[in-house]
Amino acid sequence: MDMNNSFLHGSKSTGIRFFLFLVALFLIVLAAYGGTFRSPFIFDDVKSIKDNASIRQWSTALASDLHAGETASGRPILNLTFAINYKISGLDVWSYHATNLLIHFLSGLALLGIVRRTLLLPVLRERFGPPAFMLGWLVAAIWLVHPLATESVTYIVQRAESLMALFYLLTFYCFIRAVSVGQDGQNGRNIRWLGLSWLCCLAGMAAKEVMVSAPVMLVLYDAVFVSGSFRETWRWRWRWHAVYALTWIPLVLLMIHVAGRGGTVGFFAEPEITPWVYALTQCWAFVRYLWLSVIPHSLVFDYGMYVYKSLFQVWWQMLLVIAFVSASFYLYYKRPRAGWLALFYLAVLAPTTTIIPVATQVAAEHRMYLPLAAIVTAAVLLGYHFISRRILPVGLAVVAVFAVMTFVRNEVYRSEDGLWMDVVQKYPVNARAHGNVGNMFVRLGRMDEALPCLKKAIILQPTYGDHYNNLGYACAMMGDYGKAAQYYAQASERKISQTEIFSTNYCQALMKLRRFDEAMAVARNFLDINPKSAAGHVIMGNAHSAKKNFSAAEACFRKALEIDDKNAEAWNNLGNVIALHGGRLAEALDLYKKAAALAPLNADIQDNVARLLSQLGRWREAVPYFEAELAIAPDDASVRIGYADALYRLQRFAEAAKQYKISLQKDPSGQRYVGGQAAALMAKGNPEAAYPLAQAMADALPEIPAARVLLANILVAMGRAEESLPHYQEAEKAEPARVEIRYNHAVALTQCGRYTEAAEQYEEALKLAPHQAIIHHSYAFALEKLGRVQEAVSREKEALRLQPGLQEARENLSRLSP
C-alpha cells in the first residue's frame, strides 16, 4: 500500500507518524508567518498595548482601566496575555507575535482534533472513520495558512479573535472527549474533560464577546452528532448544558462594565449608523467574506466606517444572504450534520454581522477567523465525498498556494504606513485610510501629498471631526495657523474621538494667532466636560501662560498634577512658568528633571533640562540629557550644537569636534560659530585643542574656503606647516582674490623652506594689497633666503614707508644694510 493510501485509510497509523504530521503542520505555519516577528505595533495596538498601563502590573492585568472601546477593554483574559508578553519582552514585539502564532497553531490542533473525533463518532464513523485523521489534518492545514486569517494573527491586538477561537474550539474538543468516555456522566475522566470544557468556555467569554454562541452551538452539536435528538440531549445532559449557560453571566457583567465598549458598540453608538444601515452594510460584508474565503485576493486591513444606506445599493447581496440563511436552516432540517456547519458559520458571525452596529469598523476580515473553519471543513469533506482519496494532493496544492499568499500578505504588515497605503489602493472609499496616509505624509514633511489625502477623508466622511482636526494640524505644520483654526472650528462642531489632542491642537493654533481668549474658551469647554482631566488643566495653563497670566498658569499646572502626578507636560510647563516668571531656576530645574524622568522619549522636555543645566554652567550634568535628546531627534542640529558646547566646556575637544561636524553636515549655517570656538582656543594659545574643531569643520564643509584656511592656520601654529599647504591651495582655487589666503600660504611656504614658491605668493598678495606693510616685510625675509638681499632691503624700506612704526622691519633693515 502506498504512503498516500496508508495515510488516507490509517491502516498503519503510528504515534511517530502522528507526531511527524504535527511537526509538518507547524513547519507549514512557520513558513507562512515566520517573517512577521518584527512587524511593528499598528493602529489599535497602540491603545491596547503600548499605552495600556494595566499590563505593566500583575495586580491590574485582569482589571484594566480601559473603557473607551480599546480592543482589550472588558476582555480580562486577553489583557492578561498582553501582560505576560510585557513581562517577557516589554514593548519589543517579538514575544507578542510569537504568542499570536502559538495561539493560532494550537487553534489548528484543536480544529484537527474536533474534525477527527467528530468523524470517528458512531454517526459518521462508517463513512469517514478510516480517513478521519487525514481529513482533520488537511482541514487544519488549509485553515492555518489561509490568507484570510492573517489579520487575526499578524495584527497583534486581534489576538482577541484568535484567543476566543482557541477557547471556542477547546470547549468543543474537551466536550467531545467527555462524551466519548461514557454516556452516564459519572466517569472520572468524563468529569475532568467536562470541567476543562467549561473552563475554556468561561475563558472565551472573557476573551471576546463573540464567544456568546458557544453554549447554543454545543447543544446543537450534542443533539446532532452525539445524542441524536434534542430529547436525548435533554435527558442525558441538561445539567451540563445549564452549567455552560452560566458562562453568559460574567459575559453580561463585563459588557455592562465597559458600557457598550465605550459607546462604540450598540444601537446608539453612532447616530448615522442605524441598525438598518448597518444591516444593509452587513449584506455586502457577508458576501465579501464568502468571496474572500474562496478567493483570498485583495485583502483589506481596514474597511473603516463606509456604509450602504440604500437597499438598491446591496439588493443582490441581500438576496444572497437571505438565500444562504434560508438554505442553512433548511439543510439543518433535512441533513442536520451538514446543516450544523452552516449554522455554526452563521452563529459565530451573528454578533458582529447582523443589526447591532459596531461603529468603529462596519466590516472586518478578522471576524472570519473562526467561521472560516466551518467553510474549510465543509470544502474538504465535500471534496472527499466527490473525489475520495484524491482530496489529499489537491488539498496539499491548496495549502502550498495559500501559504505563499499568506507569506506575501504578511509583508504588508512590515510598516503601518505601507499598510494604510495598501488600504487606500484596495478600498479607496475608506476615509480613515486616507486620513492616516495624509498624516503619514505630514510626518514626512510631504505636505503637497498630505493635503489631498486629508481633504479626501473629509469628502468621504464629512461628519467626522477627526478628519478636520488632521487637516488643521497639517495647516499648522505649514505655519498657516489661520486656516488651521478654521478647520479646528469645523472639527469642534462634529464628533471627535481624541478630544484632548484636538483641544490641545486648537488652543495652540489660537495662541499662535494671539487669540488668547478664544484659546481659553476652548480649554474651558473641554474642562466643563472633563473636569478631572489633567490634560485639560494643562491646556488651560498653556493658554494662561501665553497670555502672561503666570500665576493662573501655575495654578492650572499644579491642579493638573494633583489629578495626575505622572503628567510630564504639567511638570515641564510648570517649570517653564517658574523659570520665566519667577526666575527660580533651581526649582525649575527640579521640575524639569521630574518631567524628563516621566517622558524619556520627549525631546523637548529633555532639552529643557539640558539647556538649563548649561545655563547654570553644570555641563557635566547636561551631557546625559543632550545624549537622550539626540537619541530621539538625531537630526536636530541645534541640539547637536548644544551637546558639542557642553563637551567643549568640559575640554573634551575631540568629542566636541565630532558633534560639531555632524551638526555642520546637517546645518552649514553654524560654520561661523564653530570657527569662533576654534579661534577662541587659538587666542588662548592652545592650537592643539583647536585643531580637531577646525578639522571637523573642514571635513564637514570642504567647499567652504574659510574652513580650510582656519585649519591651515592652526596647522602652521602647531608647527605642521607642510600639512597646511594643500588646504591653502584649495582655498586659493575657490577665492583667488583673497589676500589673507595668499599671505598665509606664503608664510607657510617660508616655514617649509620653499622660498621660491613663497616669493611667488608674496608677489600675488602684493598685487592684491600693495599697501600692507606686513606683506613687504615678510616678503623681504623670503628674498633674503634666496640671496636677493638688495630686493629685500627695498621691501623693508617700503614697509617702513607704509608703516613707520613697524619695529621688525626697522631692525631687519638695519641688519641688511650696515
C-alpha positions in Angstrom: 0.0 0.0 0.0 1.5 3.4 -1.0 2.0 6.2 1.5 -1.0 8.2 0.4 -3.3 5.2 0.7 -1.8 4.3 4.0 -2.3 7.8 5.4 -5.7 8.1 3.8 -7.1 5.0 5.5 -4.9 5.0 8.5 -4.1 1.3 8.3 -0.6 1.7 9.7 -1.0 4.9 11.7 1.6 5.1 14.5 2.5 7.6 17.1 5.6 8.5 15.2 3.6 9.2 12.0 1.1 11.3 14.0 3.9 13.3 15.5 5.6 13.8 12.1 2.5 15.2 10.6 2.0 17.6 13.5 5.6 18.8 13.0 4.9 19.2 9.3 1.8 21.3 10.2 3.9 23.5 12.5 6.6 24.0 9.8 4.0 25.0 7.3 2.6 27.6 9.7 6.1 28.8 10.5 6.9 29.2 6.8 3.8 31.3 6.2 4.2 33.5 9.3 7.9 33.3 10.2 8.6 36.7 8.7 6.2 38.6 11.0 8.1 38.6 14.2 9.5 42.1 13.7 6.2 43.6 12.3 5.6 46.7 14.5 2.7 47.7 16.7 0.0 49.2 14.4 -3.3 51.0 14.8 -5.2 49.7 17.9 -2.1 48.0 19.2 -1.1 51.4 20.5 -4.0 51.9 22.8 -4.4 48.3 23.9 -0.7 47.5 24.3 1.8 50.4 24.1 -0.4 52.9 26.1 -2.0 50.3 28.3 -0.6 50.8 31.7 -2.6 47.9 33.2 -0.4 45.3 31.5 2.6 46.5 33.4 1.5 45.2 36.8 0.1 41.8 37.6 -2.4 43.5 40.0 -4.2 45.3 37.2 -3.7 42.7 34.4 -7.2 41.3 34.9 -8.9 44.6 35.8 -7.7 47.2 33.3 -8.8 50.8 33.3 -9.6 50.7 29.5 -13.2 51.8 28.9 -13.1 53.8 25.7 -13.6 51.0 23.2 -10.0 49.7 23.1 -9.7 46.2 21.9 -8.5 44.9 25.3 -11.3 46.7 27.3 -13.7 44.4 29.0 -11.6 41.4 28.0 -9.5 40.4 31.0 -8.1 37.2 29.6 -6.9 39.0 26.5 -5.4 41.7 28.7 -3.7 39.1 30.8 -1.9 37.6 27.8 -0.6 41.1 26.9 0.7 41.5 30.5 2.5 38.2 30.1 4.1 39.4 26.9 5.1 42.7 28.6 6.8 40.8 31.4 8.7 38.7 28.7 9.8 41.4 26.3 8.5 44.8 27.4 7.4 46.6 24.3 9.6 44.6 22.0 7.2 43.0 19.5 8.7 39.5 19.1 7.1 37.8 22.1 3.7 39.3 21.1 4.0 37.8 17.6 5.3 34.5 19.0 2.3 34.2 21.3 -0.1 35.1 18.4 1.5 32.4 16.3 1.3 29.8 19.1 -2.4 30.6 19.7 -3.0 30.2 16.0 -1.2 26.8 15.9 -2.9 25.5 19.0 -6.3 26.5 17.4 -5.3 24.5 14.4 -4.5 21.5 16.5 -7.9 21.8 18.3 -9.6 22.1 15.0 -7.8 18.9 13.8 -8.9 17.1 17.0 -12.5 18.2 16.6 -12.8 17.1 13.0 -11.0 13.8 13.6 -13.0 12.9 16.7 -16.3 14.0 15.2 -15.7 11.9 12.1 -15.0 8.9 14.4 -18.3 9.3 16.3 -20.8 6.5 15.6 -23.0 8.6 13.2 -20.0 9.3 10.9 -17.6 6.5 11.5 -18.6 4.2 8.7 -18.3 6.9 6.0 -15.4 9.0 7.3 -13.7 6.9 10.0 -10.7 5.5 8.1 -9.5 8.9 6.7 -10.5 10.8 9.8 -7.0 11.9 10.8 -6.1 12.8 7.2 -9.2 14.9 6.7 -8.7 16.6 10.1 -5.1 17.3 9.3 -6.0 18.8 5.8 -8.7 21.0 7.3 -6.3 22.3 9.9 -3.5 22.9 7.4 -5.7 24.8 4.9 -7.3 26.9 7.7 -3.9 27.6 9.4 -2.4 29.1 6.2 -5.5 30.7 4.7 -4.6 34.3 3.9 -7.9 35.5 5.4 -6.6 34.6 8.8 -3.6 36.9 8.6 -5.3 39.8 10.3 -6.1 37.8 13.3 -2.5 36.5 13.6 -0.2 39.2 12.4 -2.2 42.2 13.7 -1.2 41.7 17.4 -4.3 43.2 19.1 -6.6 40.9 17.1 -5.4 38.2 19.3 -8.8 38.8 20.7 -10.3 36.9 17.8 -7.8 34.1 17.7 -7.7 33.6 21.5 -11.5 33.5 21.6 -11.4 31.0 18.7 -8.9 28.8 20.6 -11.2 28.7 23.7 -14.2 28.1 21.5 -12.6 25.2 19.8 -11.2 23.8 23.0 -14.6 24.0 24.5 -15.9 21.6 21.8 -12.8 19.4 21.8 -13.0 18.8 25.5 -16.7 18.2 25.3 -16.2 15.6 22.6 -13.6 13.9 24.8 -16.0 14.0 27.7 -18.9 12.4 25.8 -16.6 9.8 24.2 -15.7 8.5 27.7 -19.2 7.4 28.6 -22.9 8.3 28.5 -23.8 8.4 32.2 -21.7 11.4 33.1 -20.3 9.7 36.2 -16.9 8.6 35.0 -14.0 10.5 36.5 -12.3 11.2 33.2 -15.6 12.3 31.8 -16.0 14.9 34.6 -12.4 16.1 34.1 -12.9 16.7 30.4 -16.2 18.4 31.1 -14.6 20.7 33.6 -11.9 21.6 31.2 -14.5 22.3 28.5 -16.5 24.6 30.9 -13.4 26.5 31.9 -12.5 27.1 28.3 -16.0 28.3 27.6 -15.7 30.7 30.6 -12.2 31.9 29.5 -13.6 32.5 26.0 -16.3 34.7 27.3 -13.6 36.8 29.0 -11.6 37.0 25.7 -14.2 38.3 23.3 -17.9 38.6 23.3 -18.3 36.5 20.1 -18.0 33.5 22.3 -21.6 34.0 23.3 -22.9 31.4 20.8 -20.7 28.6 22.1 -23.3 27.1 24.6 -26.0 27.2 22.0 -23.9 25.5 19.3 -22.8 23.0 21.9 -26.4 21.9 22.5 -27.0 21.6 18.7 -23.7 19.6 18.3 -24.8 17.3 21.1 -28.2 16.8 19.5 -26.9 16.2 16.0 -23.7 14.2 16.5 -23.9 12.6 19.9 -27.4 12.1 21.4 -29.2 12.1 18.1 -32.1 14.4 19.2 -32.9 17.3 21.5 -34.9 14.9 23.7 -32.0 12.6 24.3 -29.7 15.6 24.8 -32.1 17.0 27.5 -32.5 13.6 29.1 -28.8 12.8 29.4 -27.0 16.2 29.7 -29.4 19.0 30.5 -27.4 19.8 33.7 -24.2 20.0 31.7 -25.7 22.5 29.2 -27.2 24.5 32.0 -23.8 24.9 33.5 -22.4 26.1 30.1 -25.2 28.7 30.0 -24.0 30.1 33.3 -20.9 31.4 31.5 -23.2 34.1 30.0 -23.4 35.8 33.4 -19.8 37.0 33.5 -20.0 38.0 29.9 -23.1 40.2 30.6 -21.3 41.7 33.6 -18.2 42.5 31.5 -20.3 44.1 28.8 -22.2 46.2 31.3 -18.8 47.2 32.9 -17.5 48.6 29.6 -20.8 50.2 28.7 -21.1 49.1 25.1 -17.3 49.1 24.6 -17.0 52.8 25.4 -20.0 53.7 23.3 -18.6 52.1 20.2 -21.0 49.2 20.0 -24.8 49.3 20.2 -27.9 50.7 18.7 -26.9 54.3 19.7 -23.2 54.1 19.2 -23.2 56.3 16.1 -26.3 58.3 15.0 -25.6 57.8 11.3 -25.1 54.1 11.6 -28.6 52.9 12.4 -29.4 49.2 12.7 -31.0 49.3 9.3 -28.0 50.9 7.7 -25.6 48.6 9.5 -27.7 45.6 8.4 -27.5 46.7 4.7 -23.8 47.1 5.0 -23.5 43.6 6.6 -25.2 42.2 3.5 -22.3 43.5 1.4 -19.8 42.3 4.1 -21.3 38.8 4.3 -20.9 38.3 0.5 -17.4 39.8 0.6 -16.4 37.4 3.4 -17.7 34.4 1.4 -15.8 35.5 -1.7 -12.6 36.0 0.2 -13.0 32.6 1.8 -12.8 31.1 -1.7 -10.6 33.7 -3.5 -8.5 35.4 -0.7 -7.2 38.1 -3.0 -7.1 41.9 -2.4 -7.4 41.6 1.3 -8.1 44.8 3.1 -6.8 45.6 6.6 -9.5 48.2 7.5 -12.9 48.8 5.9 -13.4 51.9 8.0 -16.9 53.3 8.5 -18.2 53.4 5.0 -21.8 52.2 5.0 -24.5 51.5 2.4 -27.7 53.5 3.1 -30.0 52.3 0.3 -31.4 48.9 -0.3 -30.8 49.4 -4.0 -27.0 49.5 -3.4 -27.0 46.0 -2.0 -30.1 44.3 -3.3 -28.4 41.3 -4.8 -26.2 40.8 -1.8 -29.3 40.9 0.4 -30.9 38.2 -1.7 -27.8 36.1 -1.4 -27.8 36.5 2.3 -31.4 35.5 2.6 -30.8 32.5 0.4 -27.8 31.4 2.4 -29.5 31.7 5.7 -32.7 30.0 4.5 -30.6 27.2 2.9 -28.7 26.8 6.1 -31.8 26.2 8.2 -33.4 24.0 5.5 -30.2 22.0 5.3 -30.2 21.6 9.1 -33.8 20.4 8.9 -33.1 17.9 6.1 -29.4 17.0 6.8 -28.6 18.1 10.4 -25.0 17.2 10.3 -24.2 19.2 7.2 -26.6 22.0 8.4 -24.8 22.2 11.7 -21.7 23.6 9.9 -23.7 26.2 8.2 -25.4 27.3 11.5 -22.0 27.4 13.2 -20.8 29.8 10.5 -23.8 32.0 11.0 -23.8 31.8 14.8 -20.1 33.0 15.1 -20.7 35.8 12.6 -24.0 36.9 14.1 -22.8 39.1 17.0 -20.9 41.4 14.6 -22.6 40.9 11.3 -26.3 41.4 11.8 -28.0 44.6 13.1 -26.0 45.6 16.2 -23.7 48.4 15.0 -20.0 48.2 15.6 -19.5 51.9 14.8 -15.7 51.9 14.6 -15.5 49.2 12.0 -18.5 48.2 10.0 -16.7 45.2 8.4 -13.5 43.4 9.3 -11.8 40.4 7.9 -10.7 39.2 11.3 -14.3 38.3 12.0 -14.0 35.5 9.6 -11.2 33.8 11.6 -13.4 31.1 13.3 -16.3 31.0 10.7 -13.6 30.2 8.1 -13.0 26.9 9.9 -16.6 25.8 9.0 -16.1 26.7 5.3 -12.8 24.9 5.1 -14.2 21.8 6.8 -17.2 21.8 4.5 -15.0 22.1 1.4 -12.6 19.3 2.5 -15.5 16.9 3.3 -17.3 17.7 0.1 -14.0 17.2 -1.8 -13.6 13.8 -0.1 -17.2 12.9 -0.9 -16.7 13.5 -4.7 -13.0 12.6 -5.3 -12.2 10.4 -2.4 -8.5 10.0 -1.6 -7.5 12.4 -4.4 -8.5 15.2 -2.0 -5.1 14.8 -0.4 -2.9 16.0 -3.3 -5.5 18.6 -4.2 -5.6 19.8 -0.6 -1.8 19.9 -0.4 -1.7 22.1 -3.5 -4.2 24.5 -1.9 -2.0 24.6 1.3 1.1 25.4 -0.8 -0.7 28.2 -2.7 -2.3 29.7 0.4 1.0 29.5 2.4 2.7 31.6 -0.3 -0.2 34.1 -0.4 -0.1 34.4 3.3 3.6 35.0 3.3 3.2 37.7 0.7 0.3 39.3 2.5 2.3 39.5 5.7 4.9 41.6 4.0 2.3 44.4 4.0 2.4 44.4 7.8 6.1 45.4 7.9 5.2 49.1 8.4 2.0 50.8 9.3 2.5 53.4 6.6 2.7 50.7 4.0 -0.4 49.1 5.4 -2.5 52.2 5.1 -1.2 52.8 1.6 -2.4 49.3 0.7 -5.8 50.0 2.1 -6.2 53.3 0.1 -5.3 51.4 -3.1 -7.7 48.5 -2.5 -10.6 50.2 -0.7 -10.5 53.9 -1.7 -13.8 54.7 0.0 -12.2 54.3 3.4 -12.0 57.8 4.9 -9.8 56.7 7.8 -7.2 55.2 5.5 -7.0 58.5 3.5 -6.6 60.4 6.8 -3.9 58.1 8.1 -2.0 58.2 4.8 -2.3 62.0 4.9 -0.9 62.0 8.5 2.0 59.9 7.3 2.8 62.5 4.6 2.6 65.3 7.2 5.0 63.4 9.4 7.4 63.1 6.5 7.0 66.8 5.6 5.5 66.0 2.2 2.7 68.5 2.5 1.8 68.6 -1.2 0.9 64.9 -0.9 -0.7 65.2 2.5 -3.3 67.8 1.8 -5.2 66.0 -1.0 -5.4 62.8 1.2 -6.7 64.7 4.2 -9.3 66.6 2.1 -10.4 63.3 0.5 -11.1 62.0 4.0 -13.4 64.9 4.7 -15.2 64.4 1.4 -15.8 60.7 2.2 -16.8 61.3 5.8 -17.8 65.0 6.3 -19.5 64.4 9.6 -16.4 63.0 11.4 -14.4 65.7 13.3 -11.1 63.9 13.4 -10.6 64.5 9.6 -10.9 68.3 10.1 -8.6 68.0 13.1 -6.0 66.2 10.9 -6.2 68.8 8.2 -6.0 71.6 10.7 -2.8 70.1 12.2 -1.3 69.8 8.7 -2.0 73.5 8.1 -0.4 74.3 11.4 2.7 72.4 10.5 2.8 74.6 7.3 2.6 77.7 9.5 -0.9 78.6 8.3 -2.5 78.9 11.7 -5.4 80.9 10.4 -6.5 78.1 8.1 -5.7 75.6 10.9 -8.0 77.4 13.3 -10.8 77.3 10.7 -10.6 73.6 10.3 -10.4 73.1 14.1 -13.5 75.2 14.4 -15.3 72.9 12.0 -14.0 69.9 13.9 -15.4 71.3 17.1 -18.9 71.1 15.6 -18.5 67.3 15.0 -17.7 64.1 16.8 -14.1 63.9 17.9 -12.5 60.7 19.1 -9.5 62.2 20.8 -10.7 65.4 22.4 -7.6 66.0 24.4 -5.4 66.0 21.3 -7.9 68.1 19.4 -8.3 70.7 22.2 -4.5 71.0 22.5 -4.1 71.5 18.8 -6.9 74.1 18.6 -5.5 76.1 21.5 -2.0 76.1 20.1 -3.2 77.4 16.8 -5.3 80.1 18.5 -2.3 81.1 20.7 -0.1 81.4 17.7 -2.7 83.8 16.3 -2.7 85.6 19.7 -6.4 84.9 20.1 -5.8 84.1 23.7 -9.4 84.5 24.9 -10.7 82.1 22.3 -8.0 79.6 23.3 -9.1 79.8 26.9 -12.7 79.3 25.9 -11.7 76.1 24.1 -9.9 74.9 27.1 -12.8 75.8 29.4 -15.2 73.9 27.2 -13.1 70.8 27.4 -12.8 71.1 31.2 -16.6 71.6 31.5 -17.0 68.1 30.0 -13.8 66.6 31.6 -13.2 68.4 34.9 -11.0 65.6 36.1 -8.7 65.7 33.1 -5.2 66.6 33.9 -4.6 67.3 30.2 -7.5 69.8 30.2 -5.9 71.8 33.0 -2.6 71.7 31.2 -4.3 73.1 28.1 -5.8 75.9 30.2 -2.5 76.6 31.8 -0.8 76.9 28.4 -3.5 79.4 27.4 -2.9 81.5 30.6 0.9 81.3 30.2 0.6 82.5 26.6 -1.5 85.5 27.9 1.2 86.0 30.5 -1.2 85.2 33.3 1.6 83.3 35.0 0.0 83.0 38.5 -3.1 81.5 36.9 -1.0 79.2 34.7 0.9 78.0 37.7 -2.3 77.2 39.5 -3.6 75.2 36.4 -0.4 73.1 36.2 -0.5 72.4 39.9 -4.1 71.4 39.6 -3.2 69.0 36.8 -0.5 67.4 39.0 -3.0 67.0 41.8 -5.1 64.9 39.4 -2.2 63.1 37.8 1.3 63.4 39.2 2.7 61.4 36.3 1.8 64.1 33.7 5.1 65.0 32.3 3.8 68.0 30.4 2.4 69.5 33.5 5.8 69.2 35.3 7.6 70.6 32.3 5.2 73.6 31.8 5.2 74.4 35.5 9.0 74.5 35.2 8.7 77.0 32.3 6.5 79.3 34.4 8.8 79.1 37.4 11.9 79.7 35.3 10.5 82.5 33.1 8.2 84.3 35.5 9.6 83.6 38.9 13.3 83.3 38.0 13.6 80.4 40.4 15.9 78.4 38.3 16.9 75.8 40.9 13.2 75.0 41.5 12.5 75.0 37.7 15.4 72.5 37.3 13.8 70.1 39.7 10.5 70.3 37.9 12.2 69.8 34.5 14.0 66.7 35.9 10.7 65.2 37.1 9.2 65.7 33.6 12.3 64.2 31.9 12.1 61.1 34.1 8.4 60.6 33.2 8.9 61.3 29.5 12.3 59.9 28.4 11.2 59.9 24.8 10.1 63.6 24.7 12.9 65.5 23.1 11.6 69.0 24.1 11.4 68.0 27.7 14.9 66.6 27.7 16.1 69.7 26.0 14.7 72.0 28.8 16.8 70.1 31.4 19.9 70.2 29.2 19.6 73.9 28.4 19.0 75.0 31.9 21.9 72.9 33.2 24.1 74.5 30.5 22.8 78.0 31.5 23.8 77.2 35.1 27.3 76.0 34.0 26.6 72.5 35.1 27.9 71.0 31.8 28.7 67.5 33.1 25.1 67.0 34.3 23.8 68.4 31.0 25.6 65.9 28.8 23.3 62.8 29.5 20.2 64.9 28.8 21.7 66.1 25.5 22.5 62.4 24.7 19.0 61.3 25.5 17.6 64.1 23.3 19.8 63.2 20.4 18.7 59.5 20.6 15.2 60.8 20.0 16.0 63.6 17.5 19.3 62.9 15.9 18.7 65.3 13.0 18.3 68.4 15.2 21.4 70.5 14.5 20.8 73.0 17.4 20.7 70.1 19.9 23.8 68.7 18.4 25.5 72.1 18.8 24.3 72.3 22.5 25.8 68.9 23.2 29.0 69.8 21.5 29.2 73.0 23.5 28.9 71.0 26.7 31.7 68.7 25.7 33.7 71.8 24.7 33.3 73.3 28.1 34.4 70.0 29.7 37.5 70.2 27.5 36.5 67.0 25.7 37.6 68.7 22.4 37.8 65.6 20.2 34.3 64.5 21.2 33.0 68.1 20.7 34.6 68.2 17.3 32.8 65.0 16.3 29.4 66.6 17.3 30.2 69.9 15.6 31.0 68.0 12.4 27.6 66.2 12.4 25.9 69.4 13.1 27.5 71.3 10.3 26.8 68.5 7.9 23.1 68.9 8.7 23.1 72.7 9.0 26.1 74.6 7.5 24.9 77.9 8.8 26.8 77.1 12.1 30.2 77.4 10.5 31.0 80.9 12.0 30.0 79.7 15.4 32.2 76.6 15.2 35.0 78.6 13.7 34.7 81.0 16.6 35.1 78.2 19.1 38.3 77.1 17.4 39.6 80.7 17.2 38.9 81.2 20.9 41.2 78.3 21.7 43.8 79.7 19.3 43.6 83.0 21.1 44.3 81.2 24.4 47.4 79.7 22.8 46.0 76.2 22.6 46.2 75.3 18.9 46.2 71.5 19.8 42.8 71.8 21.2 41.6 74.0 18.3 42.8 71.6 15.7 40.1 68.8 16.0 37.4 71.5 15.8 38.9 73.0 12.7 39.5 69.6 11.1 35.8 68.7 11.8 34.7 72.0 10.2 36.9 71.4 7.1 35.6 67.8 6.8 32.0 68.8 7.1 32.3 71.8 4.7 35.2 71.1 2.3 33.8 73.5 -0.2 34.0 76.5 2.3 37.4 78.3 1.9 37.2 79.8 5.4 37.1 76.3 6.9 40.2 75.2 5.1 42.0 78.5 5.9 41.3 78.1 9.6 42.6 74.6 9.6 45.7 75.6 7.7 46.4 78.4 10.0 46.1 76.1 13.1 48.4 73.6 11.5 51.0 76.4 10.9 50.7 77.4 14.5 51.3 73.8 15.6 54.5 73.7 13.5 52.9 71.4 10.9 53.2 73.9 8.0 53.8 71.2 5.4 50.3 69.8 6.1 48.7 73.2 5.8 49.8 73.7 2.1 47.1 71.6 0.4 44.4 73.5 2.4 45.7 76.9 1.3 45.9 75.7 -2.3 42.2 74.5 -2.3 41.2 77.8 -0.6 43.1 79.8 -3.3 41.2 77.9 -6.1 37.9 79.0 -4.5 38.9 82.6 -3.7 42.0 83.6 -5.7 41.4 87.3 -4.9 41.6 87.0 -1.1 44.9 88.5 0.1 44.8 86.8 3.5 44.9 83.4 1.9 47.8 84.3 -0.4 49.7 85.9 2.5 49.2 83.0 4.9 50.1 80.5 2.2 53.3 82.4 1.6 54.2 82.3 5.3 53.6 78.6 5.5 55.8 78.1 2.4 58.5 80.2 4.0 58.3 78.0 7.2 58.7 74.9 5.0 61.8 76.4 3.4 60.2 76.7 0.0 61.3 80.3 -0.6 60.8 80.5 -4.3 57.2 79.5 -4.1 56.8 81.8 -1.1 58.1 84.7 -3.1 55.6 84.0 -5.8 52.8 84.0 -3.3 54.0 87.3 -1.8 54.1 88.8 -5.3 50.5 87.8 -5.8 49.5 89.1 -2.4 51.1 92.5 -3.1 49.2 92.8 -6.4 46.0 92.5 -4.3 47.2 94.6 -1.4 50.3 96.7 -2.2 49.8 99.0 0.8 50.1 96.3 3.5 53.5 96.8 5.2 53.5 93.3 6.8 53.4 91.7 3.4 56.5 93.7 2.3 58.3 92.8 5.5 57.6 89.1 5.2 58.5 89.1 1.5 61.9 90.6 2.5 62.7 87.5 4.6 62.0 85.2 1.7 64.1 87.3 -0.7 67.0 87.3 1.8 66.8 83.5 1.9 67.0 83.4 -1.8 70.1 85.6 -1.8 68.3 88.6 -3.2 69.5 91.0 -0.5 69.1 94.3 -2.3 65.5 93.4 -3.2 64.9 92.5 0.5 66.3 95.9 1.5 63.9 97.6 -0.9 60.9 95.7 0.6 61.9 96.7 4.1 62.2 100.3 3.1 58.7 100.2 1.5 57.3 98.5 4.6 58.7 101.4 6.8 57.4 103.9 4.4 53.9 102.5 4.7 54.1 101.8 8.4 57.0 103.8 10.1 56.4 102.2 13.5 56.9 98.6 12.2 59.9 97.8 14.5 60.6 94.3 13.0 61.1 95.9 9.6 63.4 98.6 11.0 65.6 96.0 12.8 65.8 93.8 9.8 66.7 96.7 7.5 69.5 97.7 10.0 70.9 94.2 9.8 70.7 94.0 6.0 72.4 97.4 5.3 75.1 98.0 8.0 
